[in-house]
Amino acid sequence: MYNPIGEIYLEDKEEDYTLSLIHTIFLALLGIQSILLVVSQRLLHPILEMGQKLKELQQGDFSKLSIHSSYKELQQIEHSYNHAIDYIHYLVQTREMFNKILMHELKTPLAKGMFYLKNVPSTQSHTDIKKVFETINSQLDTFRMLEELIAYKGEVSCEEHSVVTVLNHAIKTLHVKKDETIDVHQSCETCLIQGDGALWQICFKNLMDNALRYSPNHHVFIECSQTAITFVNEGEPLPLDISAPIRDWKIERSKNHRSTSGYGFGLFIVKNIIELHGYTLRYHYENHRLALSIQI
């Protein structure tokens, strides 16, 4: 009280262990958070990579996703994404082919119609023009049905049909010419096939149409067994192996084939209808004879 300095400084030299404990706990938690941050970044890297792939997909990049991870969940994500990419790429190619084929297939009847219009009006010209419109309408119905079934994977009915009955309906819509013959073996009379009758009619029609059009003798032979329905005709080998999985249906011009469109649209229809029903198509060529078998 009577110190001339007028001030007294007091120092507590006893250590505060409570604050040291709090600091230690804080540093431990900070270290754990740092470790969790590094681990979470490594775990989230595949998700971030997939997010980047989705952004690239919006720009039209159809490259596949490659994730190197031991986690089954991430592997399933990679598999699902790549499967979706394959399907999207298939849809894009299919729709592009549909557009080109549609334009090509409609040009032929339209050209015929323009030719008929130049003729003198008569009952015959009227009948010919009517056939042109019927052909265009039939082709458009076929395109619409196949586009819906292939693009949206529509389910087909599981009804049982007689092969001979379906063949007869297909032959009626085929308009067989005088120099063309279709020989159906009697073994087909007892043969049955499961699925949609209208689709099988389109399938059989395309098989017979291709056989009659490209064979030199315009003859097709159809035989059946308990396991297969086979269409046989003479001619050149097919421009592509229809038994194998096919992504690009564009026929190379360098191949010696009489397809005027450059696309195997008839083969495309046949293969997709068969696979849509869960069956398999087999192709065999030997000694100038083609055999297309539907494995049932």
C-alpha positions, 0 to 999 in steps of 0.5 A, spaced: 500 500 500 505 504 501 510 502 495 512 508 491 512 504 485 504 504 486 503 498 482 503 490 484 504 485 479 501 478 481 503 472 477 500 465 478 505 460 476 500 454 477 499 450 470 492 449 467 491 442 465 484 443 463 486 448 457 491 443 455 487 437 455 482 441 451 487 443 446 489 436 445 482 433 444 481 439 439 488 437 435 486 430 435 479 431 432 482 436 427 487 430 425 481 425 424 477 430 420 483 431 415 483 423 415 476 423 413 476 428 408 482 425 404 478 418 405 471 421 403 475 425 397 477 418 395 471 414 395 467 420 392 472 420 386 468 415 382 461 419 383 465 425 381 467 422 375 461 419 373 458 426 374 463 429 369 461 423 364 454 425 365 456 432 363 460 430 357 454 425 355 450 432 354 455 434 349 454 428 345 460 424 348 458 416 348 464 414 351 464 409 357 465 410 364 471 406 367 471 406 375 477 402 378 474 400 385 473 394 389 466 396 391 461 392 388 456 398 389 461 402 384 462 396 380 454 396 379 454 403 377 459 402 372 456 396 369 449 400 369 452 406 366 456 403 360 449 398 359 445 405 358 451 408 353 450 402 349 443 402 349 443 409 347 448 409 342 444 403 339 438 407 339 441 413 335 444 408 330 437 405 329 433 411 328 438 414 323 437 408 319 430 408 320 430 415 317 434 413 311 431 407 310 424 410 310 426 415 305 429 410 300 423 405 301 418 411 300 422 414 294 420 407 290 413 407 290 412 415 289 416 414 283 412 409 280 406 414 282 409 420 278 410 415 272 403 413 273 400 420 273 404 421 266 399 416 263 392 417 260 387 417 265 384 410 265 381 404 270 388 401 270 392 407 272 387 408 277 388 401 280 396 402 279 396 409 283 391 405 288 396 400 289 402 405 290 398 408 296 396 402 299 404 400 299 406 406 302 401 405 307 403 398 309 410 400 309 409 406 314 405 401 319 410 396 319 415 402 320 411 404 326 410 398 329 418 396 329 420 402 331 416 402 337 418 395 339 425 396 338 426 403 341 421 401 347 422 394 348 415 393 348 413 386 350 410 381 345 404 376 346 405 369 347 400 366 343 401 359 339 401 359 332 401 354 326 407 356 322 403 354 316 397 359 317 402 364 318 406 363 312 400 363 308 398 370 311 405 372 309 404 369 302 398 373 301 401 380 302 407 378 298 404 378 291 408 372 288 410 373 281 409 368 276 416 366 275 417 365 283 415 359 287 415 358 294 415 351 296 413 349 304 415 342 306 409 338 309 413 338 316 411 345 317 404 343 318 405 340 325 410 346 327 408 351 332 411 357 334 410 362 340 409 370 340 405 375 336 402 373 329 403 379 326 410 380 327 411 373 325 408 374 319 412 380 317 418 376 319 416 370 314 414 375 309 421 379 309 425 372 309 421 370 303 421 376 299 429 376 300 430 369 298 425 370 292 428 377 290 436 375 290 436 368 288 437 366 281 431 361 280 426 365 284 425 359 289 425 358 296 424 352 300 421 352 307 422 346 312 421 345 319 423 341 325 422 340 332 427 345 333 428 350 327 424 353 321 429 354 315 428 358 309 433 355 303 434 359 297 440 359 292 444 365 291 450 370 293 452 370 300 449 375 305 453 381 305 454 381 313 453 375 318 447 376 321 448 370 326 453 375 330 451 381 334 451 387 329 451 394 331 452 397 324 447 395 319 450 399 313 452 394 308 459 396 305 458 398 297 465 394 296 461 388 297 458 384 291 451 384 293 445 387 289 442 391 295 440 398 292 439 401 298 446 399 302 442 397 308 440 390 310 433 393 312 430 386 311 435 383 315 434 388 320 427 386 321 428 379 321 433 379 326 430 384 331 423 380 331 426 373 332 430 376 338 424 380 341 421 373 341 427 370 345 429 365 339 436 365 335 437 366 328 442 362 324 445 363 318 449 358 313 452 358 306 455 353 302 455 351 295 451 357 293 445 355 298 443 360 303 440 357 309 436 362 315 434 358 321 429 360 326 431 356 332 425 355 336 
